[in-house]
Amino acid sequence: MSSLKCGIVGLPNVGKSTLFNALLKKRVALSANYPFATVEPNVGVVAVSDKRLQRLAELVKNEEKMDNLPPIVPAAVEFVDIAGLVKGASQGEGLGNQFLSHIREVDAIIHVLRDFEDPNVVRAGGSVSPQEDKELVETELALADIDKIDKLSTKPVLYVYNVDEKELRIKNKELREENALVISAKLEEEFVDLNEEERMQYLKEMGIEETGLEKLIKAAYKLLGLISFLTAGKKEVRAWTIKNGTNAQMAAGVIHTDFIKGFIRAQVIEYDKLIEAGSYAAAKSKGWIRTEGKDYIVKDGDVIEFLVSS
């Protein structure tokens, strides 16, 4: 499942690389005020924020009487920062051929749209307005489909409106699209230089609970059709990535491929029920831990212990 990727696309100078830098919490991609600052796609693996893991780790620590929390391993999403597209890319204009070859390698699209005004950052590649920019890119993808018949234009898409920090609250309230987010990429990149305490204080002052990037990462995970099941023990507390609709036997194989053949059964409890019980022992005494067979369809947030033959 880790091979599934989201490609960050858009016209030049819309903030793709700035957003990518912020996602990785380090300045990997080159941010520059000219087209094609990103030529070869930058690739990065980003952790999916999941508050359930901390709560589970605390539960394990208390139940097992550990001195410290067990290691926490979150799920992850792979992002690819792709060179900016321009009008005529489907016919090879700009870096069109490279753009299209890179986008064919991803499973979903994060389409960044410029929704800010800055005289110091030139509009390029035919950029006029967020709506027209969206239509331009979608037209080029559709034209490329006609040439190659590879369904580029039907990949799942999340639209990210890149706005000025001052416009963030206003644009968020105005947004009506279901598959869209409003983010200030410049602001998110500035968060990179803040420690966790400073970042939390800033969010509190803005009256929001999570950063735009945290929302984006979760949305990308969902866009790819992914969910997480959880395992919790003294060794580690971990979120495992599977496609929505995966059965218990195949989910076990994500932990180790040998578990598919050796699968016997799965002991399952919903995260919320386990937290309500306060411990595995209490959940077991209440009869809340279920035994499921290989065909059970795993749900997001299921806490699972697999029993397998050696």
N, C-alpha and C positions, 0 to 999 in steps of 0.2 A: 504493500500500500504506500510505502514511502516514496515510490517512484512517481506518484501523481503530482503534477506541477501546475501552478497558476502563473501565467505570463502577464506581466505588467506592460500594457501597450498604450499607445496614444500618439498624437502628433508631437513634433519636436517642441521642447520648451514648455511643456504643460506641467512638469514637476515629477515625472516618472522616477528619475534617478534620486531626487531628493526624498521621495517617498520610500524608495528601496533602501537608501542609507538609513533612514529612520527605522525601518523594519528590522534591519540587522543590528541596530544600536551601535553601528560603527560606520565610518565613511568609506565604504567599499567602492561604490560607483562614483564616477567623476561627475560632479554637478558643474555645468558650465553654461554660459549664456550664448550658445550657438547650437545649431542642429547637429545631431549625431554625436553628441558627447559620449553616448554609449554605442559602441560599434559591435563589439563582441558581447553577447548577453552575459551579464553577471548573474550568478546563481547563489542563492542563500537558503538555508534551512532555518525556519523561525519557530520557536516554541509557541504552542497554543495555551494562552492563559486559562487556567482551570482551578478555581478556588476549592473545588471538591477534594483535590489532592492534599492540600494542607490540612483540611479537616480529617481526612482519612489517616494521615500520618500522625496526627495528634491522638486519634482513637487507638491506633496500633501502639503508640508509645505508652499510653496509659494502661492498656490491657496487658501488654507484654512487660510492663514495668521497666522500660528502657530509660537510660540516662539522657539519650538524645533522640531526636526524630529520625526515623529511617530515611534514607535517600529518596528524593522525589524526582521522578522522571516524567515530564509532560509529553503529550503528543506534539507533533510538528507538522508544518506545512512548508513545501518547497516553492520558493518564488523565483521567477526568472525575469530580469530587467532587460527588455528587448529594445533595440534601436527604434527611434522615432519613425513613424510612417508619414509619407507625404502623398498628395494627390498624384495619381498615376503609378503608385507602387506596384499595382497588379501587372503593369506593363514594364516594370523594372526601373521606374523613376526613383531618384534618391538612392536609398539602400533597400529598395523594395524587395529584391530577390532574397537578401539576407533576412529581412524582416519576416517575410512569408515562410521561409524555411524554418526559422526559429519558432514561429507561432504554431507551426504544424506539430511541433514536438511537445506542446503543453496540452493540458487536459481541460483547462478553463481559462477565462480571460478576465483580468482586472483592467478595465478601460478607464484611464485617467483623463478627465476633461478639465480644461482650464476655465475656471470661473472666477478669476481675479484680474484686476487691472494693475499693471506695473510698467511704466514707460521705460524702465531699465532692463526689462526682459522682453525681447522682441517676439512678436508672433511669427511663427514660421510654418512652412508646409501647408499653407492654405487656411490656417486657423483664423476663425472669425468670431464664433460664439460657441458655448458648450453644445448646443443643439446641432448646429451646423458641423461642428467638429465630429460629433458622434456619427452623423449621417455620412460624412466623408469617409471615415474609417470603415464603417459598415459596408459602404458601397465598394470600397477596394477589396474587402474580404469576400464579398459576394461575387465580384468580377474574377477574383482568383479562384473561387469555387467553380465557376463556369469553365475556366481553363483546365483545372486539375480534377474536378469532381471529388473533392475531399472534405466537404462539409465544414470548412473553416467558419462560415457565417452562422452556423447553428450550434457552436460550442456555448456552454453556459457562460454568461457574462454578468459581472458586477460592475456597475458604473460608480466611479469615485469622482465627485466634484471637488476639485482642489480650489479652496477659497482663501481669501485673506483672513488673518486671525480675527480682525474686527468684525468680519461678516459671518463668523462661524455659527453663533447662536441664531442669527436671523435666518441663514440659509438652512439650518437644521430644522427649524420650525416650518419653513416653506416647502421642504422636500415631501413629495407625495409618491415618488416611485418606490415600488416594493424592492426591486433589486438594485438599490443605490444607497450610497453613503456620502456624507459631506465631511471632508477632512481638510485641515490646513497643513499641508505637507511641510511647509517651512517651520511652523510651530512644532510639529511632531519631531522634526530633525533637531530642533533646539532642546527638546526633552532629553536627547542623547547625552548632553553635557550635565544633566542634573542627576543627583543621586536619588534613590527611591523615596526618601523622606521629603526632599524638595519637590519631587514630581507629584507626590500625593497631596502636598500642601497647595500646589498650584491648581490641581484639579478641584480641590475643595473650594478654593477661591472662585473658580469658574462655575461651580455648582454642578459638576459632572462626576460620575463614579468611575469611569474608565476612559482611557485615551481613545482617540480615533483609530489608532493602530490596533489596539486590542479588539475593537469592534471589527476592523477590517480582517484581522487574522481569523477570528471566529467565523466571519461571513465567508471567507475563502474556504475554510474547512467544510462548511455546509455546502458551498457552491460545488465542491468536488464530490459531494455525496458521501462524505465521511462522518463517522461517529466514533466515540471512544467507549470501550469497556475498561473497567478498572480492576487492578489486582492490588492487594494490600497485605504486607507481611513485614517481618523484621528485616528482611533483606532489602526491600524497596517498596515504595508505593508508586504505581505507574499507570499511565493512560496508554492504552494500546489502540492503534488506528485500524479500523476496518471500514469497508463499504457498507452503507446502510442496506440491510437485508441479508447480511451474512449469517449463516447458521453457526451453532456452537462448535461443531467439529472443525469447520474452516477457521473460526476465530481462534481456536486453540493452536492451529497451525501458524498463526502470526507470532506466537511466543516461541515455538520451535516446530519445524516442519515434521519432525518425528511424532508430534502430538496428534497429527491427523490420523495416522494409522493406528496409534495406540489409544485413541480416545475411548473412554469408558462412559463418563458422565460429567456433568458440570453442576457445581453447587452455586446457586445464584441468589442474590438479594439486591433489590434496588438500593442505590446510594442513600436516598432519603430515608428509607426504612432502617438501614443500618445505623445512620446517624441518630435517628429517633430512638433506636434500641440502646445506643450508647456503647455497645461492645458486641463482638461476635457471639460470645457466650449468651448474652441476654437475647440476641436475635434468634439464636438456636432454640433457646428455652421457650420462646414465643411461637416457634414454628414458622418463622418468617424466611428461613433459608430453604429454598426449593431445590429439588433434584430435577435436572433437565437432561434430555437426551440429545443426540447429535443433530436432530432436525430443528431444535429450538432456535428461533430467530433472535439474535442478541439485540438488546435495546441500548441506546445511549445511557451511560451511567450505571449499567449493570456492574455489580462487584462480583467477580467470578473466581472460583477455585476449580481448576480442572483436575479430574482424576484420570490418569492415563496408565497404560501398561508399559513396562520397560522393555 
